[in-house]
Amino acid sequence: PAPPSALRSLLGDASDGFFATTFERHATASDADIPLLPSWDTLLATLHDCSAAAGCSVLVLKDQHPTAPGESACLASAYLDGCSIIVNHAEAGCAPLAALCEALRADLPHAYCQLYLTPPDARAVDAHADDRDVFVVQLGGAKRWSVCDAPPIVRPGRDEQVGKGELPVPEELLAASAENLAHDDGLLREGTARYIPRGFVHEAAAPARTGSLHATIALATADWSWASLVEAAGAAAGWGAAAASAKRRELEALPTTLDQQRCWRRCAPP
């Protein structure tokens, strides 16, 4: 028999009917069974060497804001000082993560990875929504997650991510997220995974007695939407960036039936 797909390894039993019932619609949590996860030694080497890896970079956050230049020369000291360490495009400097992302492309057009190392009783970023679907895989320690049920913007584009830029998260969702984080219902422990569709407001915090290391596998679903594909095709055909962007917004605003709400925002089939 063929080996299980990387997608099934991430989702477990939740993989049955994933594209028909869950993809871009519902958040899920499951036990992961991934033989390709990196060891601690590999991850530490990634942190040490990623500055030299093409496409790989490190971001150090203090109180959920980037540190000033020169304050993050020693990552270990920054972590002990309460900073979160984020490795963007970690697959560029970590072979096991690269293998996982490549294996996911059997079911999805593309996948890439960020690593988040968060000290105890801390969080890396505020509550927000992304323009991409993500799989969160807990590699070490634990982290409490709050994922709000109803997205404030259904399948947002690049300029519609609440909690980023000038778009605030609605107050009622912030209150709900804070209440959810006060409980351990959304606690991810080592070897567990969570799927979060784009647009769903989420927030995460490491518990008081343990830090957290997790990998976020990102899927650029806003870029794969029908409207974005039309925008890219128009730009390639010489429409000009402004005209192509206007066409995307026009398509996204077309009225549809309830069952086809914002169909132009949906991801093209993988």
Backbone bond lengths (Angstrom), bond angles and torsions (degrees), N, CA, C in turn:
res aa  C-N    CA-C-N  psi(-1)  N-CA   C-N-CA  omega(-1)  CA-C   N-CA-C  phi
1 P - - - 1.464 - - 1.523 110.67 -
2 A 1.332 115.11 150.97 1.462 119.88 179.20 1.524 109.39 -67.91
3 P 1.339 118.63 145.83 1.471 120.82 177.83 1.522 109.95 -65.92
4 P 1.338 117.85 153.52 1.466 119.87 179.22 1.520 110.78 -62.59
5 S 1.331 115.65 147.24 1.461 119.78 -179.41 1.523 109.53 -71.98
6 A 1.328 116.40 158.85 1.459 120.92 176.79 1.523 110.53 -61.59
7 L 1.340 116.85 -34.90 1.462 120.09 178.57 1.527 110.43 -63.59
8 R 1.318 117.69 -44.29 1.463 120.90 178.21 1.531 110.62 -64.97
9 S 1.330 117.19 -36.05 1.457 120.18 178.31 1.527 111.25 -63.34
10 L 1.341 116.80 -35.57 1.464 121.04 178.34 1.517 112.06 -72.31
11 L 1.324 116.57 -40.29 1.455 121.26 -169.69 1.518 114.01 -96.42
12 G 1.337 117.99 -18.10 1.460 119.98 -175.78 1.508 110.72 62.41
13 D 1.335 117.00 -135.94 1.461 121.38 -178.64 1.525 112.30 -64.70
14 A 1.334 117.17 -22.01 1.463 120.11 -178.11 1.524 112.40 -70.04
15 S 1.339 117.90 -5.26 1.459 119.93 -178.51 1.525 112.32 -74.04
16 D 1.325 117.77 -22.63 1.464 120.49 179.33 1.527 110.10 -64.53
17 G 1.314 116.27 119.89 1.461 120.73 -179.84 1.509 114.05 70.65
18 F 1.339 118.08 19.91 1.466 121.27 -175.15 1.525 111.75 -56.93
19 F 1.333 117.71 -49.10 1.459 119.64 -176.31 1.525 111.87 -71.51
20 A 1.322 117.72 -26.57 1.464 120.27 -178.12 1.518 112.62 -81.20
21 T 1.328 117.60 -33.17 1.461 118.69 -171.06 1.531 115.45 -121.88
22 T 1.337 118.30 -21.24 1.467 120.28 -170.93 1.517 113.62 -116.27
23 F 1.317 118.21 -40.59 1.456 122.65 -173.69 1.518 111.20 -54.46
24 E 1.338 117.26 123.21 1.466 125.52 -179.50 1.530 113.20 67.49
25 R 1.357 117.56 9.85 1.462 119.12 -176.19 1.525 113.67 -123.07
26 H 1.332 118.09 -44.42 1.457 120.85 -171.31 1.527 110.54 -135.39
27 A 1.331 115.96 145.53 1.464 121.82 172.84 1.527 108.71 -85.44
28 T 1.328 116.60 143.67 1.458 121.19 179.00 1.527 109.40 -138.68
29 A 1.329 116.03 159.56 1.463 122.01 174.32 1.520 108.17 -130.70
30 S 1.330 116.78 148.08 1.460 119.64 -175.86 1.521 109.60 -160.46
31 D 1.326 115.14 166.00 1.458 121.08 170.26 1.523 108.18 -81.74
32 A 1.325 116.47 133.06 1.463 121.03 -179.43 1.529 109.59 -98.08
33 D 1.311 115.93 147.94 1.468 122.20 177.05 1.521 107.27 -132.54
34 I 1.330 115.34 81.21 1.464 120.86 -170.97 1.523 109.33 -116.93
35 P 1.328 117.77 109.39 1.472 119.32 -179.80 1.524 113.51 -74.41
36 L 1.343 116.78 -8.37 1.462 119.82 -173.41 1.524 113.41 -95.81
37 L 1.346 118.04 4.54 1.460 118.93 -176.37 1.524 110.99 -66.59
38 P 1.322 116.95 142.49 1.473 119.70 -177.52 1.519 112.20 -74.89
39 S 1.328 115.45 157.54 1.458 121.17 174.42 1.523 109.55 -81.22
40 W 1.364 116.65 167.30 1.461 120.25 177.18 1.521 110.91 -59.66
41 D 1.348 116.58 -40.63 1.463 119.38 179.75 1.520 110.90 -60.26
42 T 1.344 116.30 -41.17 1.462 120.22 179.15 1.519 110.99 -64.31
43 L 1.328 116.33 -41.14 1.459 120.17 -178.98 1.527 111.49 -67.19
44 L 1.318 116.70 -41.07 1.463 119.95 177.34 1.522 110.81 -63.81
45 A 1.330 115.99 -39.19 1.461 119.17 176.68 1.520 110.76 -64.30
46 T 1.335 116.49 -35.74 1.468 120.17 177.73 1.522 110.61 -62.27
47 L 1.350 116.88 -45.30 1.460 120.41 177.69 1.526 111.29 -60.74
48 H 1.312 116.01 -37.30 1.467 120.52 -176.17 1.517 111.49 -74.83
49 D 1.331 116.99 -36.54 1.461 120.79 -170.18 1.524 114.01 -104.55
50 C 1.351 118.60 -5.49 1.461 118.15 -169.58 1.517 112.48 -66.74
51 S 1.325 118.20 -24.02 1.470 118.66 179.79 1.528 110.88 -63.91
52 A 1.345 115.65 -24.31 1.463 119.22 -179.87 1.515 112.00 -93.74
53 A 1.344 117.53 -10.09 1.460 120.33 -177.99 1.528 110.27 -84.58
54 A 1.316 116.15 133.95 1.463 120.61 -179.87 1.524 110.01 -63.28
55 G 1.327 116.57 126.79 1.456 121.34 176.44 1.502 115.10 83.82
56 C 1.341 118.17 -0.49 1.464 121.90 -177.79 1.532 108.46 -109.08
57 S 1.331 117.41 136.07 1.460 119.77 -178.19 1.519 110.17 -146.59
58 V 1.341 116.46 158.34 1.461 122.54 -178.36 1.520 109.56 -116.02
59 L 1.329 115.94 136.12 1.458 123.12 175.27 1.520 107.91 -120.80
60 V 1.327 117.07 130.91 1.469 122.26 179.22 1.525 108.00 -111.75
61 L 1.346 116.00 124.21 1.457 121.03 -177.60 1.523 110.09 -114.06
62 K 1.313 116.27 131.24 1.461 123.14 174.82 1.524 107.79 -118.44
63 D 1.344 116.66 121.75 1.459 120.80 -175.61 1.522 110.67 54.21
64 Q 1.325 115.56 39.95 1.462 125.23 175.98 1.519 113.37 67.56
65 H 1.333 116.94 20.36 1.460 121.17 176.08 1.525 109.12 -131.64
66 P 1.328 117.53 147.26 1.472 119.42 179.55 1.518 111.38 -60.13
67 T 1.327 116.96 141.63 1.453 120.89 176.94 1.522 109.69 -73.52
68 A 1.322 115.81 159.68 1.462 120.59 177.35 1.525 109.57 -70.70
69 P 1.342 118.37 153.46 1.463 120.72 178.37 1.527 111.21 -54.07
70 G 1.315 115.20 135.75 1.452 120.39 178.48 1.515 114.26 93.18
71 E 1.356 117.77 -14.10 1.456 120.06 -178.99 1.520 112.99 -86.03
72 S 1.348 117.05 -8.01 1.455 119.82 -175.13 1.527 110.97 -116.71
73 A 1.338 116.89 29.01 1.462 119.28 -177.80 1.519 111.16 -62.93
74 C 1.312 118.27 -35.42 1.464 122.43 178.78 1.524 108.09 -114.10
75 L 1.332 117.09 110.33 1.457 120.74 -176.82 1.525 111.49 -65.64
76 A 1.336 117.42 -37.10 1.454 119.93 179.55 1.526 110.88 -62.56
77 S 1.339 117.09 -43.40 1.461 120.79 178.72 1.528 110.62 -64.69
78 A 1.325 116.17 -39.79 1.459 119.61 179.46 1.526 110.74 -63.13
79 Y 1.329 116.73 -42.24 1.464 120.58 178.98 1.527 110.74 -62.49
80 L 1.324 116.76 -45.63 1.468 120.64 179.70 1.517 111.89 -65.31
81 D 1.328 116.73 -21.70 1.462 121.72 177.87 1.524 111.54 -87.35
82 G 1.343 117.44 5.80 1.460 120.89 177.31 1.506 115.03 95.84
83 C 1.329 117.82 10.70 1.458 121.40 -179.97 1.529 111.23 -84.81
84 S 1.315 116.11 147.27 1.457 121.97 169.25 1.527 108.49 -93.16
85 I 1.328 115.60 141.85 1.460 121.97 179.89 1.524 107.78 -110.97
86 I 1.322 116.70 124.49 1.467 121.72 -179.74 1.517 108.66 -119.85
87 V 1.327 116.09 128.36 1.457 121.91 175.51 1.524 108.17 -106.71
88 N 1.330 116.79 109.43 1.455 121.58 178.10 1.522 110.43 -81.34
89 H 1.319 115.67 139.59 1.471 122.32 -176.67 1.530 110.44 50.82
90 A 1.338 114.35 53.31 1.464 120.14 -178.69 1.519 111.97 -63.04
91 E 1.345 116.98 -22.25 1.468 119.17 179.41 1.522 111.82 -63.80
92 A 1.354 116.69 -20.70 1.463 119.50 178.92 1.520 112.36 -72.95
93 G 1.347 117.10 -19.63 1.459 119.55 -178.20 1.505 113.95 -122.13
94 C 1.346 117.87 5.00 1.464 121.60 -176.71 1.523 108.75 -135.90
95 A 1.323 117.29 109.80 1.463 121.83 -174.43 1.535 113.13 -60.34
96 P 1.357 120.74 -43.36 1.474 118.91 178.78 1.525 113.43 -61.73
97 L 1.341 117.31 -38.75 1.461 119.44 177.78 1.529 110.76 -69.15
98 A 1.324 116.88 -36.46 1.465 120.15 175.66 1.523 110.32 -62.14
99 A 1.346 116.70 -40.40 1.466 120.37 179.58 1.524 110.66 -65.95
100 L 1.346 117.77 -38.85 1.456 120.92 178.24 1.523 110.82 -64.20
101 C 1.331 117.29 -46.70 1.470 121.03 179.10 1.523 110.75 -61.52
102 E 1.330 116.61 -41.31 1.460 119.96 179.48 1.526 110.80 -65.67
103 A 1.338 117.14 -40.84 1.458 120.08 179.62 1.524 111.59 -64.75
104 L 1.337 117.93 -34.43 1.463 121.20 178.83 1.522 111.95 -64.91
105 R 1.329 117.07 -21.96 1.460 120.05 -178.45 1.521 112.69 -72.45
106 A 1.323 117.08 -3.15 1.465 119.69 170.38 1.529 110.75 -70.52
107 D 1.355 116.96 -25.36 1.461 121.81 -179.38 1.522 113.25 -115.70
108 L 1.342 117.77 -16.25 1.457 122.28 -174.53 1.528 109.54 -134.65
109 P 1.340 117.80 150.00 1.473 118.86 -178.05 1.518 114.47 -60.70
110 H 1.344 117.07 -36.58 1.459 118.65 -175.28 1.528 108.42 -161.23
111 A 1.326 117.19 151.77 1.463 122.75 175.17 1.518 108.19 -150.17
112 Y 1.339 116.53 142.42 1.456 121.16 175.24 1.523 108.20 -141.52
113 C 1.327 117.86 174.02 1.461 119.52 -164.93 1.527 112.71 -137.53
114 Q 1.342 114.94 143.97 1.458 122.59 166.74 1.527 108.77 -122.68
115 L 1.330 116.09 145.02 1.461 121.61 172.83 1.524 109.09 -105.29
116 Y 1.324 116.76 138.47 1.467 122.51 178.07 1.523 108.65 -124.32
117 L 1.323 116.85 115.59 1.455 123.15 174.70 1.529 107.43 -108.34
118 T 1.329 117.03 114.69 1.462 122.00 -172.86 1.525 109.66 -122.54
119 P 1.332 118.65 129.66 1.471 120.58 179.79 1.526 111.44 -72.49
120 P 1.343 118.12 166.97 1.474 121.02 178.99 1.518 112.14 -56.46
121 D 1.343 114.22 145.14 1.455 122.33 175.71 1.532 111.82 55.70
122 A 1.320 116.16 44.98 1.465 121.18 -178.57 1.526 109.56 -146.99
123 R 1.307 115.18 165.56 1.462 121.47 174.64 1.514 108.21 -138.84
124 A 1.322 116.21 150.69 1.457 120.18 -175.99 1.521 111.89 -81.36
125 V 1.340 117.30 -43.22 1.465 120.71 -175.29 1.525 109.40 -140.02
126 D 1.326 116.27 162.10 1.458 122.09 177.37 1.524 110.78 -74.29
127 A 1.329 115.31 171.76 1.462 121.23 175.22 1.523 109.56 -57.97
128 H 1.326 116.33 136.59 1.470 120.76 -176.96 1.523 109.58 -164.54
129 A 1.317 116.23 171.72 1.461 123.19 171.96 1.526 108.17 -124.60
130 D 1.325 116.30 148.64 1.468 121.97 -179.15 1.521 110.90 -107.84
131 D 1.336 115.49 165.14 1.460 120.78 174.42 1.522 110.72 -95.28
132 R 1.345 117.14 17.54 1.467 121.66 -179.37 1.520 109.24 -139.71
133 D 1.304 116.29 151.33 1.460 121.42 171.60 1.524 108.37 -77.92
134 V 1.341 116.76 149.98 1.460 119.63 179.97 1.523 110.39 -138.54
135 F 1.324 114.75 150.21 1.458 122.81 164.29 1.531 106.97 -109.33
136 V 1.316 116.89 124.92 1.458 122.04 176.37 1.521 107.74 -101.31
137 V 1.335 116.82 123.96 1.464 121.62 -178.96 1.522 108.40 -118.92
138 Q 1.332 117.29 119.05 1.458 121.32 -179.50 1.527 109.40 -79.45
139 L 1.336 116.09 115.63 1.466 121.58 -177.00 1.526 112.40 -94.15
140 G 1.326 117.40 -30.82 1.455 121.01 -179.23 1.509 110.55 -160.59
141 G 1.339 117.21 153.33 1.451 120.58 -178.42 1.521 111.44 67.33
142 A 1.322 116.16 -143.65 1.463 121.21 -178.38 1.521 109.12 -153.81
143 K 1.345 115.02 161.61 1.461 120.15 177.73 1.520 109.17 -153.59
144 R 1.346 115.22 136.78 1.459 120.53 176.57 1.523 108.77 -89.72
145 W 1.333 115.54 132.89 1.460 121.38 -178.25 1.523 110.06 -119.56
146 S 1.307 115.21 139.17 1.455 122.39 170.21 1.521 107.84 -119.63
147 V 1.327 116.78 122.29 1.459 122.00 177.62 1.521 107.60 -124.64
148 C 1.331 117.46 115.73 1.464 121.51 -178.15 1.524 110.35 -73.51
149 D 1.320 116.01 145.83 1.459 121.35 -170.60 1.524 113.79 -69.68
150 A 1.325 117.14 -44.73 1.462 120.57 -172.78 1.525 110.34 -109.68
151 P 1.332 118.72 120.77 1.468 119.90 179.76 1.528 111.16 -70.35
152 P 1.326 118.49 137.46 1.466 120.49 178.30 1.522 112.42 -67.02
153 I 1.333 117.32 -29.90 1.468 122.62 174.16 1.532 106.65 -128.67
154 V 1.309 116.77 120.83 1.460 120.82 -177.18 1.521 109.82 -73.63
155 R 1.330 116.86 123.19 1.464 123.32 178.10 1.536 111.28 49.55
156 P 1.339 117.68 67.13 1.470 120.15 -174.89 1.515 113.02 -69.19
157 G 1.330 115.23 154.63 1.444 122.20 172.12 1.515 110.58 -90.05
158 R 1.334 116.04 -172.74 1.468 121.09 -175.45 1.512 112.52 -59.79
159 D 1.341 117.91 -34.47 1.460 121.48 -175.29 1.533 112.23 -98.48
160 E 1.334 118.15 17.44 1.461 121.39 -176.48 1.537 112.43 -126.24
161 Q 1.315 117.05 25.21 1.457 120.86 -178.18 1.533 109.75 -87.21
162 V 1.326 117.20 108.10 1.461 119.83 -179.71 1.522 109.36 -69.36
163 G 1.343 114.87 148.21 1.454 120.05 -176.58 1.511 112.77 84.13
164 K 1.329 116.40 0.18 1.462 122.00 177.53 1.524 108.12 -129.62
165 G 1.309 117.37 142.93 1.455 119.73 -179.55 1.517 110.77 64.39
166 E 1.339 116.69 -129.98 1.464 121.21 -174.08 1.523 113.16 -101.98
167 L 1.330 118.48 1.92 1.462 120.72 -179.09 1.527 109.53 -94.02
168 P 1.335 118.76 110.82 1.473 120.08 -179.18 1.526 111.50 -79.30
169 V 1.322 115.32 156.58 1.460 120.69 170.50 1.525 107.91 -76.16
170 P 1.326 119.52 133.34 1.474 120.15 178.12 1.527 111.61 -53.80
171 E 1.326 116.08 141.51 1.459 121.47 -174.39 1.522 112.48 -57.66
172 E 1.341 117.12 -38.02 1.461 118.71 -177.88 1.530 111.65 -67.01
173 L 1.336 117.00 -30.64 1.456 120.19 177.10 1.526 111.07 -74.83
174 L 1.334 117.34 -35.98 1.462 120.07 175.43 1.527 110.66 -61.99
175 A 1.329 116.52 -42.14 1.461 120.33 179.67 1.527 110.66 -65.35
176 A 1.331 116.11 -42.46 1.461 119.85 179.37 1.517 111.15 -64.72
177 S 1.334 117.45 -38.73 1.457 121.04 179.67 1.519 111.29 -65.12
178 A 1.338 116.94 -43.94 1.461 120.80 179.10 1.523 111.27 -62.06
179 E 1.323 116.62 -38.47 1.466 119.82 178.79 1.526 110.85 -68.56
180 N 1.314 117.43 -40.10 1.460 120.90 179.77 1.523 111.54 -63.62
181 L 1.339 117.32 -38.70 1.456 120.82 -178.13 1.534 112.10 -69.18
182 A 1.324 116.62 -17.20 1.459 119.97 178.99 1.525 111.87 -75.17
183 H 1.324 117.02 -9.78 1.457 121.69 179.30 1.525 109.51 -115.91
184 D 1.316 116.60 167.33 1.460 121.01 -179.55 1.523 112.43 -102.20
185 D 1.340 117.67 16.72 1.465 119.95 -178.92 1.519 111.46 -61.41
186 G 1.330 117.28 -33.25 1.454 120.45 -178.28 1.516 113.25 -100.90
187 L 1.334 117.23 26.57 1.463 120.50 -176.74 1.523 110.43 -74.97
188 L 1.332 116.01 123.78 1.463 121.57 173.55 1.520 108.09 -99.53
189 R 1.323 115.90 128.05 1.454 121.40 175.01 1.520 109.17 -109.72
190 E 1.310 115.89 169.57 1.462 121.23 -176.79 1.531 110.42 -52.20
191 G 1.339 115.25 129.21 1.455 120.22 178.81 1.515 114.98 92.18
192 T 1.346 117.24 2.76 1.458 119.99 176.71 1.521 110.21 -108.73
193 A 1.318 116.06 159.73 1.467 121.31 -175.10 1.518 109.85 -138.41
194 R 1.320 115.13 158.93 1.464 121.38 177.70 1.526 108.22 -140.30
195 Y 1.320 115.50 138.52 1.463 122.07 174.72 1.521 108.64 -104.88
196 I 1.349 117.19 128.17 1.465 122.74 179.74 1.526 108.21 -126.69
197 P 1.341 118.32 115.31 1.458 120.21 177.94 1.524 111.32 -70.76
198 R 1.312 116.52 160.15 1.464 119.88 177.95 1.529 110.05 -63.90
199 G 1.327 114.51 146.51 1.455 120.56 178.85 1.509 114.60 92.16
200 F 1.351 118.30 -18.99 1.460 120.70 -178.52 1.533 109.08 -81.25
201 V 1.329 116.96 120.75 1.467 121.18 179.97 1.523 108.99 -66.64
202 H 1.334 116.32 131.02 1.464 120.87 -179.56 1.520 110.50 -143.00
203 E 1.315 114.03 159.50 1.461 121.97 -179.08 1.522 107.48 -153.67
204 A 1.327 117.44 148.39 1.463 120.51 -177.65 1.522 109.98 -142.17
205 A 1.343 115.75 149.24 1.461 121.43 179.45 1.519 109.08 -147.00
206 A 1.333 116.24 140.29 1.459 121.04 174.13 1.525 109.03 -76.60
207 P 1.341 117.77 142.11 1.473 120.28 178.18 1.521 111.93 -63.70
208 A 1.319 115.85 168.97 1.469 120.66 -174.92 1.519 112.40 -68.17
209 R 1.331 118.64 -27.25 1.464 120.54 -172.16 1.522 113.77 -106.33
210 T 1.310 118.34 1.14 1.467 119.18 -179.43 1.519 110.43 -149.99
211 G 1.309 115.83 146.19 1.452 120.31 173.82 1.517 110.69 -84.07
212 S 1.312 115.75 -173.48 1.466 120.50 -175.97 1.516 110.45 -145.26
213 L 1.310 114.96 139.27 1.459 121.84 168.47 1.513 107.64 -129.35
214 H 1.321 116.79 117.91 1.461 118.90 176.70 1.518 110.51 -135.29
215 A 1.317 114.44 156.65 1.465 122.25 175.44 1.520 108.50 -107.06
216 T 1.305 116.49 133.25 1.462 122.09 173.01 1.525 108.22 -105.86
217 I 1.323 115.56 113.04 1.464 121.28 176.42 1.521 107.17 -91.00
218 A 1.321 117.27 114.00 1.464 122.13 -173.59 1.522 111.23 -100.15
219 L 1.337 114.76 140.07 1.464 122.89 176.26 1.526 107.14 -121.23
220 A 1.311 117.66 120.11 1.476 121.04 -172.28 1.523 111.02 -79.16
221 T 1.340 116.40 63.94 1.458 120.25 -172.08 1.527 113.37 -67.30
222 A 1.333 119.68 -30.97 1.463 119.38 177.02 1.527 110.44 -62.38
223 D 1.329 116.57 -35.33 1.465 120.12 178.76 1.521 112.01 -70.87
224 W 1.352 116.31 -21.57 1.473 119.41 -179.05 1.522 112.53 -94.66
225 S 1.328 118.03 0.45 1.465 119.34 -178.42 1.524 109.58 -66.30
226 W 1.332 115.38 157.88 1.472 119.47 -178.58 1.529 110.78 -59.95
227 A 1.340 117.35 -42.81 1.465 120.05 -178.36 1.525 111.19 -64.49
228 S 1.336 117.56 -40.03 1.465 120.29 178.99 1.519 111.51 -67.81
229 L 1.340 116.51 -34.32 1.459 119.20 176.63 1.532 110.97 -65.86
230 V 1.336 115.81 -38.99 1.471 119.63 176.42 1.524 110.00 -64.88
231 E 1.351 116.27 -41.87 1.466 120.34 178.11 1.529 110.88 -59.38
232 A 1.334 116.78 -46.76 1.461 120.28 -179.29 1.523 111.31 -64.65
233 A 1.343 116.66 -39.19 1.462 119.87 179.02 1.522 110.81 -66.38
234 G 1.353 116.62 -39.89 1.455 120.10 178.62 1.515 112.04 -64.87
235 A 1.342 116.46 -42.05 1.461 119.56 178.16 1.519 110.86 -62.98
236 A 1.340 116.58 -39.89 1.466 120.29 179.10 1.522 111.54 -67.94
237 A 1.350 116.12 -27.42 1.466 120.41 -179.95 1.519 112.88 -83.92
238 G 1.348 116.67 -1.10 1.453 119.59 176.12 1.510 115.22 94.49
239 W 1.342 118.27 17.34 1.454 119.36 178.18 1.521 111.97 -65.69
240 G 1.307 116.39 -29.48 1.457 121.54 -170.27 1.519 109.35 98.79
241 A 1.319 116.56 148.93 1.459 121.23 -174.27 1.528 112.14 -62.16
242 A 1.342 117.43 -42.20 1.465 120.41 -177.16 1.526 111.06 -65.69
243 A 1.339 117.17 -44.09 1.458 120.74 -179.55 1.518 111.51 -66.44
244 A 1.332 116.73 -39.55 1.462 120.32 179.43 1.521 110.84 -65.95
245 S 1.349 116.94 -41.21 1.457 120.89 178.36 1.525 110.99 -65.50
246 A 1.332 117.20 -38.59 1.463 121.20 178.59 1.530 110.57 -64.34
247 K 1.321 117.44 -38.01 1.459 121.19 178.37 1.535 110.45 -65.50
248 R 1.347 116.75 -39.61 1.464 119.45 177.57 1.523 110.48 -60.16
249 R 1.344 117.03 -48.52 1.465 119.92 -178.77 1.530 110.92 -63.75
250 E 1.336 117.01 -35.46 1.466 120.78 178.31 1.532 110.35 -63.37
251 L 1.320 116.83 -44.49 1.463 120.82 -179.78 1.530 111.30 -65.94
252 E 1.332 116.69 -40.06 1.458 120.32 -178.80 1.525 111.74 -66.53
253 A 1.334 117.13 -24.57 1.462 120.95 -176.05 1.529 112.72 -92.53
254 L 1.335 118.36 -1.57 1.458 120.12 -179.19 1.529 110.39 -61.13
255 P 1.340 117.79 135.43 1.476 119.21 177.53 1.523 109.89 -68.68
256 T 1.325 115.96 141.65 1.462 121.31 179.09 1.511 108.99 -137.65
257 T 1.334 116.58 170.05 1.453 120.35 174.07 1.524 109.12 -69.74
258 L 1.323 116.89 165.64 1.457 121.27 -178.72 1.530 110.61 -60.18
259 D 1.333 116.54 -38.23 1.464 120.20 -178.28 1.522 112.21 -70.75
260 Q 1.317 117.39 -17.48 1.466 121.68 -178.91 1.527 110.98 -119.21
261 Q 1.332 116.12 35.31 1.460 121.11 -175.54 1.528 110.76 -54.82
262 R 1.319 114.73 122.50 1.458 121.78 177.99 1.533 111.42 50.47
263 C 1.333 115.62 50.70 1.464 119.28 -175.01 1.528 111.72 -61.65
264 W 1.322 118.66 -28.51 1.460 120.38 -179.96 1.527 112.08 -70.53
265 R 1.327 116.54 -16.06 1.459 120.09 176.97 1.518 111.99 -84.56
266 R 1.301 117.28 -12.52 1.453 119.84 -175.86 1.518 111.03 -70.16
267 C 1.332 113.44 154.63 1.460 120.09 178.06 1.524 109.37 -71.00
268 A 1.322 116.54 141.00 1.461 119.95 171.04 1.519 108.53 -63.78
269 P 1.336 118.86 147.08 1.470 120.21 -179.04 1.522 111.16 -56.95
270 P 1.362 118.32 138.68 1.460 120.59 -179.54 1.516 110.90 -70.34
